Amino acid sequence: MHAVAAISQSALAHNLSVVHSYAPNSKIISMVKSNAYGHHLDLVKPLMQADILAVSELNEVRSLRKLTNKPILLLPGIFNDTDLQEAIQLNCHLVFHDLSQLTVIKNSKDPINLWIKVDTGMHRLGLPIDQLEQTLSQLKNHSNIHIETVMTHFACADEPTHIKNSQQFDTFSKLNIQHYSRSMANSAAIMSLDKSHFDYVRPGIMLYGASPFSNIDEQLMPAMKLSAPILSLKTIKAGESVGYGATWTAKKDSRIVTIGIGYGDGYPRHAKTGTPVMINNTLCKLVGRVSMDLICVDIGDLEVNVGDIAILWGDRKLRVETIASYSGTISYELLTGVSSRVSFIQRA
Ligand SMILES: *Cc1c(COP(=O)(O)O)cnc(C)c1O
């Protein structure tokens, strides 16, 4: 008896169709980096119906190539010849974001699909604006290099009214790159800024059914349901405490269940007392500290038996965004952090 993450194929397919309805005229790049945001690459086949897939490591390209023939975009690109050779063999499109990548690319005779990343204000990856034109014309001299798209990334798209969004959009739209496809929008921009859709959109978190914004979005369906069994049920007396540090004390006699999941499985250690846990379709409250293997929950008067299954997140009534906000983090971190001792299974 231990924790299970069940990945809903119909939810993934539905969320991909939501992307399509937001951006009907754009091609879709399914962002499946970080092992498909923690959902496991081999369990997200519906996302492979997109036009392209994107990952952040050559390792992930290798795994993904066993599952699909679609083009794969390697987000950091490559920095040495060995990786370049392998990437080409795997039919990988490469992001070019830094001039240090130029020598390796230029020395190759093989056909290469490049996506040029330009920095419009996030200042993480991407060529500075003033290097773009010269780099494009240098690369164009090589007949084996095909420049597929010019792309950039928003810093603040999850805050739709942030001034930085229009600044980055204006900078990108004014670039002299009309001859290339363009790509700008992540999930938040797909949902809030139509004009940023351009030729390719790059949804990540929304594919997995979590909102990129601080509010919950009912049209997205949670793809990962994380559950764990109830291992014990006991009644404790008023004044008794629960868990490490004795941080929670019962105000009245209380029925407490202990559930077989903890931070060793990726349930957040910082989840506060009061974080909802769903048991037999009812939301109950976490009490005391999260341990490595266990959490404790106050079930009130609820009818519960040892062996019943608790849902930690991934129900329409208990979304990972809620657990993230009770834990001082974001859904992305919780989803990517489910550990390898959890069993991953596919569900309809
Ligand atoms: C991860 C990533 C995305 C997707 O972001 P979401 O907020 O999950 O939609 C888009 N573009 C790039 C370059 C990324 O690295």
PDBQT file of the ligand as one rigid body, heavy atoms in Angstrom, charges set to zero:
ROOT
HETATM    1  C1  LIG A 401       8.435  25.807 -19.832  1.00  0.00    +0.000 C 
HETATM    2  C2  LIG A 401       8.332  26.766 -20.951  1.00  0.00    +0.000 A 
HETATM    3  C3  LIG A 401       7.091  27.142 -21.479  1.00  0.00    +0.000 A 
HETATM    4  C4  LIG A 401       5.780  26.709 -20.876  1.00  0.00    +0.000 C 
HETATM    5  O1  LIG A 401       5.446  27.514 -19.762  1.00  0.00    +0.000 OA
HETATM    6  P1  LIG A 401       4.072  27.299 -18.979  1.00  0.00    +0.000 P 
HETATM    7  O2  LIG A 401       4.016  28.438 -18.037  1.00  0.00    +0.000 OA
HETATM    8  O3  LIG A 401       4.182  26.003 -18.263  1.00  0.00    +0.000 OA
HETATM    9  O4  LIG A 401       2.999  27.301 -20.006  1.00  0.00    +0.000 OA
HETATM   10  C5  LIG A 401       7.096  27.939 -22.616  1.00  0.00    +0.000 A 
HETATM   11  N1  LIG A 401       8.254  28.362 -23.183  1.00  0.00    +0.000 NA
HETATM   12  C6  LIG A 401       9.454  28.040 -22.674  1.00  0.00    +0.000 A 
HETATM   13  C7  LIG A 401      10.691  28.539 -23.331  1.00  0.00    +0.000 C 
HETATM   14  C8  LIG A 401       9.534  27.243 -21.557  1.00  0.00    +0.000 A 
HETATM   15  O5  LIG A 401      10.741  26.917 -21.053  1.00  0.00    +0.000 OA
ENDROOT
TORSDOF 0
